[in-house]
């Protein structure tokens, strides 16, 4: 029987899953993903995590529980930094420790440290160490490492979107782990598309576009994923091809509270930008969200007609 | 140019000394009050941590009092503190204040970049001036920390802890007007002697409590509702894990990262937390373990609401407490923290520790 490695479908899964899956599959390991977020996962997570943790971190606890009895290992990398001189949020850095100390009876956790502030050699080293659990062939691990990188590059390339001017376009500013998780974001993306809106997210922009936006910051931002969000916002503020902006943040997200403030203040100083902030948590109701979305879209349409 | 800076505990004493010795006109923000907090809460983002909000309140009150230049420290993450300045600047800009904000970024491997930031001071100053101003302020900072540590210990032994507080406060008041390093040293010796002259019960075995957590709320009595004094006046020996002087050498000059002391903390934290998580999250865990090794009776963790590194620590502490069999109380502070509920929790915690101490020594358990 094949060894089973579980990957929780939460947090940075949404950025890196093509690479993670490819890596393990290349090593001949069976990859088991946790279920899509659902009420029982959320309830479990909220129960196990401490009150003050942000909503996505709470839910990630639920995903671990969901995998607990299904697999031999759980893959939960300690991601410290994915771009040189930048970090991810402290909660993601400490996630393996939070999980380990809060959930009992876990299968063995695989927690390689991903830290791009160290040399690329260290990275390869941690992958070799991780792969050594499953195969003796260094060559096989190296190959898996490169294949995984290729898969990720390919995936990112596919996300890049040209946006036409044929329909109303709204930019959704938020973490991929909110926007791409249909249950957590209450199907926000689909709902907008049903309203006839073209949706773009920070992941749809090229690195160059993001950099152009982020260069407008008065000081380089040190959180990679939040830099992507605010970079996308600042870029799109300038290029005028987007009709409205919705900032989607999760309850208790530290970095979002700061960049949200910056984006909102910049947007409000201009009369030609429509900007709305939404905050999600386990209590957010679908009906209220729908009403706000419809009102926002109606307002933009109405103004476009009036002009 | 009228410079100002945010409050953080007793930092203003050293900051004012430094800036004044450099010949700058200083407009200190009024002491933190309910109004300061309300101003901050009104204008800062809801989920920002408490220090950011109080900073904003400080700035507004200082700008109202005539300041036009704000001095602030920066940072390079992952704690939010490193980006405070940028957000605060935008908030104040929207309030139409006319000001300049100077953010000092920590030392990052290059002296010339680091010193560049002091250009506005260098313009009219010699190296000697700068050095002597720094030395005076730095001595004040270290001596204040020493005095605080001493006071926190002696309150536990004094028959009337309130008198220790009084001597300490006299010392703090004196320090502002002292401009010579030798006099500073003799002032602290005098303070210690005055405390020793009080009635002291050396036979007593006071409870010992360590304080860990996020530096701002640990240092700023307004946010922690005077925790050290309250505990001290209940007859508890209090030890604080972080002091301003440590923070300055650690944050601005990154001196202590590889130090022996820090390696000890990392080793102590390792069974529970294997990696730094920004801020003082790792130190919170490591110090808690070390307090236990030093026979402390309990530990109190202080953190502002939504503080990311401390959330990681807080979610790990229950296990640390269980395994070490040492009570740990986590207190989360924000603008809604009420004094009555807070005192009740503190008293309950101290009672718990007393009971545990009684069990250990076989004494009477009430």
Interface residues (C-beta under 8 A of the other chain):
Chain A: X49 X50 X52 X53 X78 X80 X85 X86 X87 X88 X89 X90 X91 X93 X94 X96 X97 X98 X101 X102 X113 X217 X218 X219 X221 X222 X223 X249 X251 X252 X253 X254 X255 X256 X257 X258 X260 X261 X262 X265 X266 X269
Chain B: X44 X45 X46 X47 X48 X49 X74 X76 X77 X78 X79 X80 X82 X83 X85 X86 X87 X89 X90 X91 X94 X103 X272 X273 X274 X275 X276 X277 X278 X279 X281 X305 X306 X307 X308 X309 X311 X312 X314 X315 X316 X318 X319 X332
